Amino acid sequence: MKEHLDEVSAALRSENVRHEMWFLGRDTSLYVIGVMDVDDHRASQKVAADSRLKVDDVHREFKKFWDRGSVLRLSINPATAPDFEECELLFEAHS
């Protein structure tokens, strides 16, 4: 993603995502936390699902391995970037 920031920004703009962050955490296994600042998550997902951008192809492949039973939706204050103390920030992008 870091090597394709122009395409990432284009994807975020088309999905109406203002800010996206990905964190890596470790406990008994590895896990990721994805954070998006977006008004309409469902509409954003639809645009991403229909996208032909390479970064969205990568994201769709990545999502195939998610443990859907462990996916949680949390509200985060968009005025303050979240900080997960035990996690490493992997990637951050703005539209």
N, C-alpha and C positions, 0 to 999 in steps of 0.2 A: 504494500500500500504506500509506503514511504517513497518508493521509486516511481509512483504514478499519481502524484498529488494533484495534477491538473484534472485527471479523470475522476479522482475521488471528489474533488470540489464540484465537478459537473454533476456527479451522481447525487451528492448531498443537495445541491440546488434543485435538481429535478424532483427529489423526494421531499423537498421543503424541510430538510433537517438543517438546523442552524449550527449545531455543535455535536460532535460524536467523539467518544473516548472509549478505549479498550484497555482493561487492566488484567494482569495475570496474577493469580493467587495460588498459594500452595498450602495444603493441609495434608490429609491422608492421600490426596490426589491433586492434580492440577485443575484449575478452573479459570474461567474468564468471566469478567463483568463488562458488559457493553452498556454504555450510557448514551442516550440520544436526547437532544433537546428538539422536540418536534410537537406541533400542535395536534396533528391527526395521524396517529401511528398506523392505523389501518390503511389509510390512503397512501402513506409513505411505503408500506409493505407492498401494496399493489403495484406502484410505480417500479419499485426495485425488482419485483418478480417478473415484470414485463421488459426490464432493461436488457439491452444487449451490450452494455459496457463490460469490458474485461474484469474490472474490479467487482462488479456485481456477480459475474460468473464465479469468481473466487469466493465471494461471500456465500453464494448458494452452495458451493461444494463444502465449505466450512460448516454450514448449518446442518448438513446431512449427518454430522457426527454429534450433534447436541443431544444431551439427555433431556428430552422435552419435559420429563417429570420434575426436573430441577429448575426449570425456568421460572423466574419470579418477576413480577412487575412492581417496581417501587417508584414512589413519587420523590423527585429530587428538585430542590429549588433551582430554577434555571439561572438565577442571578448569582449563584455561587457554584463554582466548579466543585464537584465531589472529590473527596480524598479518602481512599481506602488504605489506611495506614499499613496494613499487612500485605498490600499488593503493589506490583510494579506497573507503572504506566507504560503500556506498549505502543500506543498510537493515539494521536489526537488530531482532529481536523475540523475546520470551520468552513461553512459555505460562503 
